[in-house]
Amino acid sequence: MTAPASDPAGPPAATLARRLGPYDAVGIVISNVIGGGIFYVPVLVAGLVSSAWVMLAMWACGGVLAFAGAMAYAELAALRPRAGGEYVYLRDAFGQGAAFLTGWTSFVAGFSGGIAAGAVALADCLGRFLPTAADRAPLFTLHIPFAPLVVSPQSLVALSVVLTVSLIHLRDSGRVVHNVLAGATVAALAVFIALGLSIGSGSAANLASTHVVAAPATGWLLALVPIMFTYSGWNAATYVAEEIRDPGRNLPIALGVGTLAVIAVYLGLNVLYSYALPIGRLATLDPGRLTDTVAERLFGFVAGDLLAAFTVVSIAASVSAMVLAGPRIYYAMARDGVFLTSASRVHPRHRTPVLAIVVQAWWSAVLVLSGTLSGLVAYTGFAIVLFTGMAVVALFVLRRRERGVARPFHALGYPVAPAVFVVACLVLVVSEIWNDPRTALAGFGVILAGLPVYWILGRQRSAAKIAAAAAASTTSP
């Protein structure tokens, strides 16, 4: 008897596994949104609006817009439950080029920059308890062209955060650690809000406080810009859509519940801030001292250390969410041939995109050391809003193009709610360009820098196809 021929291709490559439930996905949404923004942006908003009630109304308005966007993404994710989020939606609606630019921006600054910024912020918070952790004095400098890498005690702590969290998410146990961090974040915030409003030394009269601002007629619109940035991240569950069980049901639940939970927390915190201090006082605070000042006003000086400890947990959860979500975009790009091919490899046992996680950790580490972090994140902040708005436009495109396709979930309020969200994104982008054209221009430069990379990758992909076709023709009988 002749033995069967062995398969020259070997065993099939490992793929991502659907093992995330709705609780996992909700935790990703909450942690990705609740980062550092809610602990300093309210000071900026207070300086733009004339009363505490207007400030609360703007946070509620931002929450409504975020929920409208989340519901549009829920339809897209349920329709295309693949890794990559808006990369997938832009690719199918507008082509590979537009999709590549959103993925490029996510890698260069969106996720990698966010991870690096979070790691540095966590080191600063640890500095309250261990001053060396926040020490920025250079130990030595690696002189490389364009961006010398400066090593300091703070950067070493930040690098250890990036490395530790990335190693955790290389294993399938990363979701357990992340769920613990997400649960601790929400529980601590809920306790802080409840105790502050019940036994804190604030005043309900502060909720009706007013003050004079430079542009009361338009300040509320300008306030929406930082508010929307603070709400960004509600789409995080869509990046891991390929790993969520029963995505047609669980993805809409995760996006809806996660976004509503964030809205409740943000409104609760802003009510607490207003309860503790009148809006005029809020507007004059150092943004970095908001939570410390509020905690000390409500509970006394002893609360400052407790809140700092909580902030460490909150930032760690945010970094964890970004380390988890970002590599799924690069994995999807690599699978399409527009990123490093090796980034499409999945660990055979842990079923994680191991090399995509490693590449992201490496670039995040470079950003920590380079000193260009704050500028890069600022340059591309508005790009996040731009691509998110484009993804919701993709909903309209795919609805029109694929009329007969069954949809597990339909966006609530369609077409009005998604249209309002798109208009809001457009207004925010135009506002950013108008108010800070230099930063916006630099941001467009970062985005467009991806075009030559896309061209090079396109040529390599074409050459590979030609070589494969030639090999097939020589082996065919």
N, C-alpha and C positions, 0 to 999 in steps of 0.2 A: 504494500500500500504506500502511496506517495504522500509524504507529509505536506500539509497545507503550506503554501508560501507565506512567509512572514510579511507583514505590512511594512514596506520600506519607510513609510512616513512615521512609524512609531505610534505610541498611544496618543489619543486626541488631547489637544491642549486643554488645560484647566480653564474654567469660566467662572464668572461671578455667580454666587449662589443666592437664591431668594430665601433669606433666613431672618430678615428684619421685619418686625411686626409694627403695628401702628404706634405703640409706645416708643419704640426706638426712633421712629421717624419724627414723632412729635418732639422728642428730646433734641434731635438734630436741629429742628426749626428754632426752638426756643434758645438753645445755646448759641446758634449762629447769629441770632438777632441781638440778644442781650449781651453785649460786650461792654466796651468802655463808654460808648456814646451817651447812654442815659445818665451817666454820672457826671457829665459836664455840659452837654448840649442844652439842657434847660436854662442854664445861665445865659447862653447866647440868645435863646428864644425870649427870655424875660427882658432882654435889652431891646427887643424889636417890637414888642406889643405893649399896649397901654394899660392892661389890667390883667389880674390873675385869671378872671373868667375867660378872657380872650385867649390867654395862653393855654388853658385847659381845652378850650374849643378847638384850637389848632392841633393839639395832640390827638383829640378825638377824630378830627378831619383826616390827619395823617393815618390813623388807624383804619378808617373807612377805606381810604385809597389802598392801603396795604392789603386789606381783605379782598377788595375787588381784584387786585393783581393776583392774589393767591388763588382765587377761584378760577381765574383765566388759566393760570398755570396748572391747576388741578385737572382741567379738561385736557390740556396738552399732554400732561404726564400720564394720565389714564389712557389716552389715545396712543401714546408712544412711550411705553414704560421701559426706556432704555437709559443706560448710564450717560450722563453728560448735561442734563438740564437744557438750558436755552441753546447750547451748542447744537443739539439735535433738532430743536424747533426752527432755528434760523437756517440750518442746513437744508431741511426739507421744504421750507417756505421761500428762501431767498438764494440758496446755493451755497456751495462749499466755501467760497471766499468770505462771505459775511460770517459764516459759522466759525471759520478759522480765526478771524479777528477777535471775536468774543472769547474764544479759548485762549488765544495769545495774551489778551489783556488779563484774563484770569490768572494765567501762569506768571506773567511778568510782574503784576502788581496786585490784582484783585485778591487772590487767595494767598499767594506767597508773601505779598506785602502785608496783608492782614495778619498772617501768622507771625511774621517778624515783629510787627508793631505790637501785637499782643504779648509776645515774649518779652520785649523790652519793657512794656508797661508792667508786666508781672514782676520783673526784676526791680522796678522802681517801688512797687508796693511792698515787696519783701524788704526793701531798704528801711522801712519803718521799724522793722524788728532786727534786721542785720544790716547796718549801714554799708558794709562792704559790698553788698549785693547791688546797690545803686551807684557805686563809685564809677564815674566815667573817666577817671584819670588813665591815660594810655599806659599799658604795660610794654607794648612794642607795636610796630607798624609793619605790615607786609606791603612793600612798595610794588604795586602793579600799575600798568598804564590806566589812565582815566579815573580810576577809583581805588585809591590805597585803602587797604583793609586794616582798621584800627582795632586792636585787641585790648580790652579793658576788663576790670572785674564785672562790670554790668553786662558787657557783651558775652562774657563767658557764662554768666548765669542764664542769659537769654538763649544762648546756644544750647545749653543743657536742657532747657525747657523744650526747644524745638526737637532735639534729639530724643528725649524721653517720650514725648507724646507721639512722635513718628514711630518709634519702636513699638509702642503699645498698639498702634493701629496697623502695624504690619501683621499682627496676630488677630485671630477672630475674636479674642477676648477684649479687643478695643471697644466694642460696643457696650460691654458691661461697664467698663470704667467710665465711658462717656455718659451712660445713663445715670450712674451714681453722681457725677459732677452736675449734670443737668438737674436732677432731682434736688440736690443740695442747694443749687442756685435759686430755684423757684421757692423752696421751703424757707430759705433764709430771707428772701425778699418779702415773702408773705408775712413772716413774723415781724420783720422790721416795719412794714406798713401798718400791720394791726396794732403793734405795741405803740408805735409813734402816734397814731390817731386816738388810741384809747387812754394811754397814761403819759404820753409825751407832753412837754411844757410848751405847747404851741397855742395858737389862737385862731378860732374860726373866723374872726374878723379879717384876718389876713387874706382869706379867700375872696374878699371884695375889695382888696387894695388896688390902688391905681398909681401911676406915675407918668411923667412926661417923657415922650420919646420923640425922636427926630422926625419920623414919617409915620404918624398914626394911621393914615389912610392906606398905605402900601406895606407897612411893617408886617402885617399878618401874612402877606404873600411871601415876603422874604423869609419869614420864620418857617415856612413850609419846607424850604430847601434843606436846612439841617435836620428838621424833623423826619423828612423822608429818608435821608441818609441814615438816621438812627434806626428807622424801621427796616432798613434793607437787610436781607438775609432770610426773609420768610420763605424764599423759594428753595432753601437748602435741601429739602427732602427729595426734590426732583433730580438732583445729581446722583442719588443712590437708588433711583427708581428700578434699576435692573436687579436690585437685591432685596426688594420689598415683596413680601408675600401678598398675593391677591391685590396687585397694584390698582386695579380698577375701583376697588372699594377702599383700600387702606391709604392710598395717596391723597385723595380728596379729604379724608378724615384727618390725616396728619397735617395737611396744609391749613385746613379750616380751624381745627382745634388749637394747633400750635400758634397760629396768627392771633386768634382770639385771646389766648392766654397771654401773649406778649402785650396786646392792647390793654388788657386788664391790669397787668403789672405796670405798664408805662403810665396809665392814667392814675393808678394808685400812688405811684412814686411822685408824680407831679402834684397830686392833691397834698401829699405829705410835705413836699418841699414848700408849697404855698401855705400850708398850715403852720409850718415852722417859722417862715420868714415872709414879710411883705414883699411884693414883687419888686419894689424899688431897691430893697436890700439884696434880693436875689440877683438883680441885674448888675450889681457892683462887685459881686464875689469874684475871686480868682476861680476860674472854672475847675481847676484841679483840687480846689478845697471845698467843693459843693457838699459832698456827702459827709466829710468831716465836720463842716460847720453845722449842717442840719442835725447830725447825730449829737453833737455837743450841745446844740440849742435844745433838743428834745430830752436828752437823757443825761447830759453832763459829759465831762471830759473822758470818763472811763469808756464810753461807747466808741470812741474813735478807734481804739485798737481792735475791738471786736469787728467793726465795720471794715477795717483794713484787711483783716483776716478773711472776711467774706468776699471782699473784692478780689483777693487772690484766687479763691475758688471759682468765682464768676468768670474771671479772665481765662483761667485754665480750661473751663468748660467751653468758652468761645474758641480758644485755640484748638481744642480737641475737635470741635465741629468742623472747623476749616480744614484741619489735617485729614479728616474723614472724607469731606465732600470734594475738595479740590482735585485730588488724583483721579476721580472718576471722569472728570472732563478730559484730562490728558489721555486717560485710557481709551475713551471714545475717539479722540482725535487720532491716536496711534493706530487704532483699529481701521480708521479710514485712510491711513497713510499720510497724515499731515502733522505728525509729531514723531518723536523718536520711536522707532518700531518696537524697541524693547519695552516701552512703556505699556504695551498691550498684553504683556505677560502677567498671568495670574498665578499666585502661589498654589501649588497643587493640594496642599493640606489646609492652609488657612483661608484660601479662596479670596485673597485680597490682591489688588493691583500693586504688587510689591515694588516694582521698579519705578512706577509713577510716583509712589509715596517717597521713595529715596530721592528722585530728581527734585521734587518739590521741597524736601527738607534741605537739600544742597543749596538751591537758589534762595530759600528763606535765610539760610545761614550767611550767604553772601550779602544779602540786604541788611542783615543785622550789623555786619562788620563794615559795610561800605560807607555808612553815614548819609546815604542818599535816600533813606527810607521815607522820611516825612514828606519830602518833595515828591517822590514817586507816587505815594498813596494819594497826595493832594491832587496831583496831575490827573489821575485816572478815576478819582471819586465820581465825577459826573458821568464817566463812561459806563459805570455800573447802571446808572439810571437810564442812559441811552439804550444799552443793550436789553435791559429789562423791558423797556417800552417797545422795542422792536420785537421781542419775543411775544408780547401780547398782540401786536399787529399780526404776527404769524398765525394767531388764532383765527383772525378774520380771513386770512389768505387760505388756510387749510380748510376752513368751513366752506368756502366758496369752491375750492378745487376738489374737495373730497365729499361731495354732497351725500353720496350713498353709503358712506362708511359708518358703521355702528360706533357710537360713542358711549363708553361706560359711564361717563359723567358729563353733564352739561354745565357750563359756567353760569353761576347765579347772576341774574340781571343782564344777561346778554341780550342785545348788543350795547346797551347803555352803559353799564358798569365798566366793561373793558374799555369802551371808548373814552370815558371820563378818565380812566387811569392813564391811557395813552396821551391824552391832552395834558394831564398833569405832568407826566414825564417830559413832554416837549417843553412845557413852560419852565420846568426846573433846569433843563439843559440850556435853553435860551437865556434864562436868568443868570446862570453861571458864566456863560460866554459874555454877556453884557457887563456884569459886575466885576469879572476878573478875567479879561481876555487873554492876558499873558499866561495864566495858569491853564486856561482852557486850550490855548494853542499848543502849549507843551503837552497837554493830555492827548490832543489829536496826534501830536508827533509820536508819542509812545504807541498809540494804536496803529498808525500808519507804518511805523517801523516794522510791523509784522508782515507787510506786503512783500518785501524782498525775501523774507524767510519763507513765505508761502510759495513764492515763485521758485525758489531753489528746491523746496520739497516737491513741488509739482513736477519739476524736471526729473528729479530722482525717481518719482513714482512712474512717470512715463517711460523712463529708461528701463525700470524694472519690468514693466508690462511688455515692452518690446523684447527684452531678454527672455521672459517667460514664454512668450509666443514663439520665439525662435527655437527655444529648447523643446517646446511641444511639437513643433513641426519636424524637428530632426529625429524625434523618437517615434513619431507616428509611422505606421507601416506604409 
